[in-house]
Amino acid sequence: MDYLNSVEGLEALYGAPSKGSLIKVADHLTPTYRKWIEASRFCVLSTVGPEGTDGTPRGDDGPVVAILDPQTLALPDWRGNNRIDSLRNIVRDPRVSVMFMVPGSTNVVRVNGEARLTADEALRARFIKGDKQPQTVTVIRINEIYVQCAKAVMRSRLWTAGDESSDLPSIGDMLKEMSAGEFGGEAYDKEWPDRAKSTMW
């Protein structure tokens, strides 16, 4: 198999980008991009570090990020499994990309920028839910924001295909497989709903 090894060869295959794909890029939140980001409860955060790349889903019951100013977003880090792969990467390399999605919309809004982590008490307090607040907040400075063509979501029928997960392996199945049967996968799956509720935030 032959692989492409030059930008020139790649561009020769695809040709020039459309005018719309170029004029849609902004370096800050315009009114339309701001409205879109405020409606998004789910995003995928991509980072890069010495060990490689990482992509992680982030979600909330309201806007997934807070808007600090037209060029700055704040993403709370709610309790997870403490692997903190993305956070480790950000500490060492600030480059990030974020894809924002809204259920039912076939569009995706993308942000490329630079991020820093903070444990600032005042900023963390903005995200308090009950008696819980995030350990840190990722502050993202926007270098580029633009809308992604809807074809990928349309092609995959992401919002219209219904529930297709009934035959998928559970996390317990995967943990059992990866531990050669030593990890109690069935017990993990049984306990998971209650554990998830108690550590949602």
C-alpha positions as CSV (number, residue, x, y, z in Angstrom):
1,M,0.0,0.0,0.0
2,D,1.3,3.5,-0.9
3,Y,0.9,6.3,1.5
4,L,0.7,10.0,0.9
5,N,3.7,11.8,2.3
6,S,3.4,15.4,1.1
7,V,0.8,18.2,1.5
8,E,1.2,18.9,-2.2
9,G,0.2,15.4,-3.1
10,L,-2.8,15.5,-0.7
11,E,-4.0,18.9,-2.1
12,A,-3.7,17.6,-5.6
13,L,-6.2,14.8,-4.8
14,Y,-8.8,17.1,-3.2
15,G,-8.6,20.4,-5.0
16,A,-9.4,23.8,-3.6
17,P,-11.7,24.2,-0.6
18,S,-15.1,25.8,-1.1
19,K,-15.5,29.5,-0.3
20,G,-18.0,28.7,2.5
21,S,-15.5,26.5,4.2
22,L,-13.0,29.4,4.4
23,I,-15.3,32.3,5.4
24,K,-16.9,30.4,8.3
25,V,-13.8,30.6,10.5
26,A,-13.7,33.2,13.3
27,D,-11.2,33.8,16.1
28,H,-13.8,34.6,18.7
29,L,-17.4,33.9,19.5
30,T,-19.7,35.7,17.1
31,P,-23.4,36.0,18.1
32,T,-24.3,32.9,16.1
33,Y,-21.4,30.8,17.4
34,R,-22.1,32.0,21.0
35,K,-25.8,30.9,20.7
36,W,-24.6,27.5,19.5
37,I,-22.0,27.0,22.2
38,E,-24.5,28.0,24.9
39,A,-26.9,25.3,23.6
40,S,-24.3,22.5,23.7
41,R,-24.4,20.1,26.7
42,F,-21.8,17.7,25.1
43,C,-18.4,18.0,23.6
44,V,-15.3,16.0,22.8
45,L,-12.0,17.4,24.1
46,S,-8.9,16.4,22.1
47,T,-5.4,17.0,23.5
48,V,-1.8,16.1,22.7
49,G,1.1,15.2,24.9
50,P,4.5,13.4,25.0
51,E,2.8,10.0,25.1
52,G,0.5,10.8,22.2
53,T,-3.0,12.1,21.7
54,D,-6.2,11.8,23.8
55,G,-9.9,12.4,23.1
56,T,-12.4,12.5,25.9
57,P,-16.2,13.1,26.1
58,R,-17.4,15.9,28.4
59,G,-21.1,16.5,29.3
60,D,-23.3,18.5,31.6
61,D,-27.0,19.0,32.3
62,G,-26.7,22.6,31.0
63,P,-24.1,24.3,28.9
64,V,-21.0,22.1,28.9
65,V,-18.8,25.2,29.0
66,A,-19.1,28.7,30.5
67,I,-18.3,31.7,28.3
68,L,-15.8,34.0,30.1
69,D,-15.4,36.4,27.2
70,P,-15.7,36.3,23.4
71,Q,-12.4,34.4,23.1
72,T,-12.4,32.3,26.3
73,L,-14.3,29.2,27.4
74,A,-14.2,27.4,30.8
75,L,-14.7,23.7,30.9
76,P,-15.2,22.2,34.4
77,D,-13.6,18.8,35.1
78,W,-16.2,16.8,37.0
79,R,-15.2,13.7,38.9
80,G,-14.2,10.7,36.7
81,N,-11.8,7.8,37.0
82,N,-8.8,10.0,38.0
83,R,-6.7,8.9,34.9
84,I,-6.6,12.6,34.0
85,D,-5.0,11.8,30.7
86,S,-6.3,15.0,29.0
87,L,-5.3,17.2,32.0
88,R,-1.8,15.7,32.0
89,N,-1.5,16.6,28.4
90,I,-2.7,20.2,28.8
91,V,-0.2,20.9,31.6
92,R,2.6,19.9,29.2
93,D,1.1,21.0,25.8
94,P,-1.6,23.6,25.7
95,R,-2.9,22.7,22.2
96,V,-6.5,21.5,22.2
97,S,-9.5,21.0,19.9
98,V,-13.1,20.7,21.0
99,M,-16.1,19.5,19.1
100,F,-19.5,20.7,20.4
101,M,-22.7,18.9,19.6
102,V,-26.4,19.5,20.2
103,P,-28.9,16.6,20.1
104,G,-30.9,16.7,16.9
105,S,-28.6,19.0,15.0
106,T,-26.5,17.6,12.3
107,N,-24.0,20.4,12.6
108,V,-20.9,20.3,14.8
109,V,-19.1,23.4,16.0
110,R,-15.3,23.0,16.3
111,V,-12.9,25.1,18.4
112,N,-9.1,25.0,18.1
113,G,-7.1,26.8,20.7
114,E,-4.9,26.7,23.7
115,A,-5.8,25.6,27.2
116,R,-4.6,26.0,30.8
117,L,-5.7,24.4,34.0
118,T,-6.7,26.3,37.1
119,A,-7.9,25.3,40.6
120,D,-9.0,29.0,41.2
121,E,-11.6,28.9,43.9
122,A,-13.8,31.7,42.4
123,L,-14.0,30.1,39.0
124,R,-14.6,26.6,40.4
125,A,-17.4,28.0,42.5
126,R,-19.3,29.1,39.4
127,F,-20.0,25.4,38.7
128,I,-21.1,24.3,42.1
129,K,-23.9,21.7,42.0
130,G,-25.3,20.9,45.4
131,D,-22.3,20.2,47.6
132,K,-19.9,19.4,44.7
133,Q,-17.7,21.4,42.5
134,P,-15.0,20.5,39.9
135,Q,-11.5,19.9,41.0
136,T,-10.1,22.0,38.2
137,V,-11.4,24.1,35.3
138,T,-9.9,24.0,31.8
139,V,-9.7,27.6,30.4
140,I,-9.6,27.5,26.6
141,R,-8.5,30.4,24.5
142,I,-10.1,30.3,21.1
143,N,-7.8,30.6,18.1
144,E,-10.4,29.2,15.6
145,I,-14.1,28.5,15.8
146,Y,-16.1,27.2,12.9
147,V,-19.1,25.0,12.0
148,Q,-18.5,21.6,10.5
149,C,-20.4,20.3,7.5
150,A,-23.4,18.2,8.5
151,K,-22.7,15.3,6.2
152,A,-20.9,13.0,8.8
153,V,-23.7,13.2,11.3
154,M,-26.3,12.7,8.5
155,R,-24.4,9.8,7.1
156,S,-24.1,8.0,10.4
157,R,-27.8,8.7,11.3
158,L,-26.5,9.7,14.8
159,W,-29.7,11.2,16.1
160,T,-32.2,9.3,14.0
161,A,-31.2,5.6,14.0
162,G,-32.6,5.0,17.5
163,D,-30.9,2.8,20.2
164,E,-28.5,0.4,18.6
165,S,-26.6,-0.5,21.8
166,S,-28.5,-3.6,22.9
167,D,-25.9,-6.2,21.8
168,L,-22.8,-4.2,22.7
169,P,-20.4,-5.5,25.4
170,S,-20.7,-3.7,28.7
171,I,-17.8,-1.9,30.5
172,G,-17.8,-4.9,32.9
173,D,-17.3,-7.2,29.9
174,M,-14.3,-5.2,28.8
175,L,-12.7,-5.1,32.2
176,K,-13.2,-8.8,32.6
177,E,-11.6,-9.4,29.2
178,M,-8.6,-7.1,29.9
179,S,-7.9,-8.7,33.3
180,A,-8.2,-12.2,31.9
181,G,-11.2,-12.8,34.0
182,E,-9.8,-11.6,37.3
183,F,-11.9,-8.5,37.4
184,G,-15.5,-9.1,38.4
185,G,-17.2,-7.7,35.4
186,E,-20.8,-8.7,36.3
187,A,-20.5,-7.1,39.8
188,Y,-19.1,-3.9,38.2
189,D,-22.0,-3.7,35.8
190,K,-24.5,-4.4,38.6
191,E,-23.1,-1.7,40.9
192,W,-22.5,0.9,38.1
193,P,-25.9,2.7,38.1
194,D,-25.8,3.6,41.8
195,R,-22.1,4.5,41.6
196,A,-22.7,6.7,38.6
197,K,-25.5,8.6,40.4
198,S,-23.4,9.2,43.5
199,T,-20.4,10.5,41.5
200,M,-22.2,12.4,38.7
201,W,-20.7,15.7,39.7
